[in-house]
Amino acid sequence: MMKIAVDAMGGDHAPQVVIAGIEQARDQFSDLEFLVFGDEPQIRKYLHNDQRITIVHTTEVIENNDEPVRAIRTKKQASMVLAAKAVKNGEADALFSLGSTGALLASGLFIIGRIRGIERPGLMPTMPTVDAAGRGFNILDVGANAENRPNQLYQYALMGSVYAETVRGIKNPRIGLLNNGAEEHKGDELHQETHKLLAASKDINFVGNVEADHLLQGVADVVVTDGFTGNATLKAIEGTAKIVMKSIKHAILDQGLKEKIGALLIKGSLSKIAAKFDVSVYGGAVLLGISAPVIKAHGAADARTIFYTIKQIRQMIAGQTIQRVVDYFDQHQITEEN
Amino acid sequence: MMKIAVDAMGGDHAPQVVIAGIEQARDQFSDLEFLVFGDEPQIRKYLHNDQRITIVHTTEVIENNDEPVRAIRTKKQASMVLAAKAVKNGEADALFSLGSTGALLASGLFIIGRIRGIERPGLMPTMPTVDAAGRGFNILDVGANAENRPNQLYQYALMGSVYAETVRGIKNPRIGLLNNGAEEHKGDELHQETHKLLAASKDINFVGNVEADHLLQGVADVVVTDGFTGNATLKAIEGTAKIVMKSIKHAILDQGLKEKIGALLIKGSLSKIAAKFDVSVYGGAVLLGISAPVIKAHGAADARTIFYTIKQIRQMIAGQTIQRVVDYFDQHQITEEN
């Protein structure tokens, strides 16, 4: 039985959609058990049956505008803090929240703790690709850090590789370095040094530099980048996809009868495209480098996304993703090189 | 009469499309004169009439894979080098090329020279926005540099502001700093320090941090960023817009008769969207910080884009964009602060 600690109070529609997603996953996967942290009366209101679901009543909630480190230290009865403590104490195998990314990072770092040898955990979503294989790509760090050093990016490559293999079932995942050109000398010192570390490693399948306009084409299974560039790149991709789709929808629907009929005829095809760029089926963003699976879903996530995120967490536990990273760093004792 | 030095040998379809674009602009704007550098027999082959067009025969061409600084030093008879020298010597007011960005940057820096006081020129395209005003935005640096310091980003803000006012006719242009969050303390040291410089300046209309997913919504008229992040963001936006549009096209046209009829009905609307994201009407990317207008159009640009780029150059000369920047820095003697 795998046990997931869920912070039920994070996100825009908590705890309703969180409970709906949990029940869906509980019904589908008989090997899952949940420790649900939050306001018990509110949770009970939406819960249909509590089979394999244990509610832990909590009285505080961390808000998105709370200063993260301060919040986890002062709001000791917060659902996120107590859920993290349950993972720390071995009462649960993984932590899942839709709440503040900063507070979740702080909870991971200061309550659960880093994997020994890991310098800086990185935030890693899974994104779609439009190539024939269409298996998507992981990218990290997308914002857990504002700055990174070469060895940290190398650690992202190692961890991302294990994740892609154990969770996504990709053998020998292709690792790319996000850079401003294909040639190996490209970029600033950080990226030049990182390129050397990645190229020298026998433990990853490094395919060289990749550029931001090619990521959706599936040029790499795992893209490593510093948290600042990764954050801008992820937001640029998500924002642009959303805006282009929305513009098309408006351009068609705000027109006359002819366009409305045309829109009806191609509706199915457009939905398929929208589905292709729908990241919810890929689950949440993993805070990779913490000594247990810690996963963040978007605050606006619906029950379906929460279901997929739980499915992803289950795969991380079953695939022993974190244990494999722990073992690797124990064996290799990778120390700070830069 | 304004005189533009054109490197006719750069780009994928040189010199044919370059000549076509020049003739179109010459016919439309009676105050334009051209000094066209390139292989005379090839140019003559495409030229319909040489009114206000002087051909300067050159025997070498800088290729995209030439090492930029080395290329401009060894290929002394290259069309780009000789065009840059014509600007340096006052025989022309502006330099226009579709060739290697790196070589054009080197030509700007080492042949024409920087504006006094400017630390690092930045590459600045104009991008579309989908807001009601739809006036687009400028973003710099998008890759002339792999690293930047705070004062350089501040100089981009000052120069971008003058450009938006003189070329795009925007009064009091809104300047945004590309960052990983809206709050002023966000980002690494570079962005925190830059935020302070921008917020303290009385010479620009600073609207604070902007994020990459909001740029197409028109949150700022000029977005300043370091060359590494700017490069990734620009490529992510362009690549995503292209891929989403292409996916939609395929999804519709690769389907059955129903979709094909539907596609016909909405064709006009889709074209309007494609046009909205068509950056060619915005002209080329300006190498801002060089003591004359230096503009680079994409290697794949067609005659229409070349026409619009020439129109943009004309506006830069008529609006005295560079002279205003020169005057500003002469008066303020902004020196390296960081």
Interface residues (C-beta under 8 A of the other chain):
Chain A: V130 G143 A146 E147 L178 N180 K186 G187 D188 E189 H191 E211 A212 D213 H214 L215 L216 Q217 T225 G227 F228 T229 N231 A232 T233 L234 K235 A236 I237 E238 G239 T240 A241 K242 I243 V244 M245 S247 I248 A251 I252 Q255 K258 E259 I261 G262 A263 L264 L265 I266 G268 S269 L270 K272 I273 K276 F277
Chain B: V130 G143 A146 E147 L178 N180 K186 G187 D188 E189 H191 E211 A212 D213 H214 L215 L216 Q217 T225 G227 F228 T229 N231 A232 T233 L234 K235 A236 I237 E238 G239 T240 A241 K242 I243 V244 M245 S247 I248 A251 I252 Q255 K258 E259 I261 G262 A263 L264 L265 I266 G268 S269 L270 K272 I273 K276 F277
